[in-house]
Amino acid sequence: MSLNLTEGQLNFLEKELGLQEQDIEQMSKKEWTDVREKCFYIEADELLELPEDKDEETQRCLVATSIADIKYSQLHKNVGHV
């Protein structure tokens, strides 16, 4: 099965949450929702810690945001579809 995640997102999930690609491939909708929620909290923490004079999000924040935005139905690539 192929995931609709970038290498950067997979690395982030491994580093931040200890998740391997095979763990993610086997996740239920509820488990993926929990991962998205954790990424949302990482995003929120990063934004709250952003200095007032800096308006650019960190790479950690951007990757967390990109994962939090992926719905379960978008997680797996449609293999065999044109």
Secondary structure, 3 states (H helix, E strand, C coil): CCECCCHHHHHHHHHHHCCCHHHHHCCCHHHHHHHHHHHHHHHHHHHHCCCCCCCCCCHHHHHHHHHHCCCHHHHECCCCCC
